[in-house]
Amino acid sequence: MYSAGLIFEGGGMRGAYTAGVIDALIENKLEFSSCYGVSSGACHAASYLSKQHGRAYRTMTEHMGDKRYFSYWNLLTKGDLLGPEMVFHIIPEQLDPFDYDEYNKYPGKFYSVATNCETGEAEYFHPKIMEEDVEMIHASSALPILAKKVKIGENYYFDGGISDSIPIKRSIADGNTKNVLVLTQDADYQKKYDKSVPILNIFYPKYPKMVEMVATRHIRYNEALELVAEEEAAGRAFVIRPKNPVGVSRIKFNKEKIAQLYHDGYHDTIDKMDDLIAFLEK
């Protein structure tokens, strides 16, 4: 196991790229002392830590025809575009069994990032026992409007990308002097102001701090990219990301584009494997 942080950005369907990266990492038996997942990146990180090759990709593609998984029927009738019962229970417990024993043996620390609705701040949950802590993963991927808020303890949470899309600053603060980042946008990407903010103000009048974090998310995101670039230039970060702009929407399913994105993630990582191992071992 390498003493380093492994960071998975979110991005919904763009996570197909991450799924490809994960399979390359599993094939080469690379393990990290710390892992951070945000939104869909937290979901994929769980499959990585359970060491189940192909599972991250299967779980986002094989059930698309089931309205319980991903549908506007879910959104209209239950308040979640992505059905949490299907995603976090039926699939891992019945249809595509999750290796809970392997996940629970992970000797490092895994942090799932979620946004506190009241404070708007990022919180870094540590799901130790997946059967008991799966709501920490659920909270990280609960997008406002498209999903219901998720209760953990006495507080409610939304998607971790609102407050900390790329938690490299947190990983450094945790003592990781090396970080490997799996990003889902190309190197030229810069996030822009979210035009949904006026709608969020209407939907969530009780959570002004959370809405404000959405309004300023692009600033934090682009600052995080600057820090990533600085760390990479200093030899303290290794970045795996798409080579070209990603033509895959966060919430629209296109089987061919998603398959290509998966293959891009896999082959990009294989091509960089010698360099990655050299980075980790220096």
Disulfide bonds with the S-S distance in Angstrom:
none
